[in-house]
Amino acid sequence: MARILLIEDSPTDTAVLTQLLERNGHQVLASGNAEDGIDVCRRERPDLVLMDVVLPGGMNGFQATRALSRDADTKHIPVLIVSTKGMDTDKAWGLRQGARDYIVKPPREDELVARINDLLGD
């Protein structure tokens, strides 16, 4: 079981992804915006972060991913971007910001679980 931080502003997506992750044996922490998500990540040290791109407030998921990947306390935590932004340029930009993987919403459960397991080394 891994502790996964979900940074997602949609209550519906948060509920769906939380159920999916819990059904697969993971513990879920959730945050509705990037700034709070970064704080939770620094405080709780999850095993993995699922990051949306389009978030409310002054910071988007790309910026939050960059912040986490450059912070000495959180750079070891893999970030998997889960976004509706599915263009190749979006994926390339997300990976350049430090994300370890990128998947387009809505993810298929088996694909998301496989990618999470790969990132966790399971």
Secondary structure, DSSP 8 states (H G I E B T S, - for coil): --EEEEE---HHHHHHHHHHHHHTT-EEEEESSHHHHHHHHHHH--SEEEE-SS-SSS--HHHHHHHHHHSTTTTTS-EEEEES--SHHHHHHHHHTT-SEEEESS--HHHHHHHHHHHHT-
